Amino acid sequence: MDATITAKGQMTVPKRLRQGLGVPNGGKIRILQHSDGSVYILPVVSMKELTQSLPPAPKRNPVSIEEMDEGIAQAVAERDRRSKRS
């Protein structure tokens, strides 16, 4: 796939490449050059896009401070029991 660099140093990214990268019109790409001279073109993905691609967090009921303290106490007691077995 070829592209032409204009006198202003601009390049049009061919449609087939943009579609393959999933980059919409107005989207951004990152061009990286490896030490061996090879060039990589990657889509730039925003944090918003990344978080939207994750599954929704499970719904959880709020936990009181007392319930948190109890859970911590149980975990510490369990760790103490395990350390005494060793």
KAPE-V437893 format. One record per residue. RES is the residue in one small letter. NEAR is the number of other ideal C-beta (glycine too) atoms within 12 Angstrom. Layout:
# KAPE-V437893
RES_NEAR ; RES_NEAR
This chain:
# KAPE-V437893
m_14 ; d_10 ; a_18 ; t_13 ; i_11 ; t_9 ; a_7 ; k_8 ; g_7 ; q_10 ; m_19 ; t_17 ; v_27 ; p_17 ; k_14 ; r_13 ; l_21 ; r_22 ; q_15 ; g_15 ; l_22 ; g_16 ; v_23 ; p_16 ; n_10 ; g_9 ; g_19 ; k_19 ; i_25 ; r_16 ; i_18 ; l_14 ; q_11 ; h_9 ; s_8 ; d_8 ; g_8 ; s_10 ; v_15 ; y_15 ; i_22 ; l_17 ; p_22 ; v_19 ; v_19 ; s_12 ; m_10 ; k_9 ; e_16 ; l_11 ; t_12 ; q_11 ; s_12 ; l_10 ; p_7 ; p_9 ; a_7 ; p_6 ; k_6 ; r_8 ; n_7 ; p_8 ; v_12 ; s_10 ; i_10 ; e_10 ; e_14 ; m_13 ; d_13 ; e_14 ; g_15 ; i_15 ; a_14 ; q_14 ; a_14 ; v_14 ; a_14 ; e_14 ; r_14 ; d_13 ; r_12 ; r_11 ; s_10 ; k_9 ; r_8 ; s_7
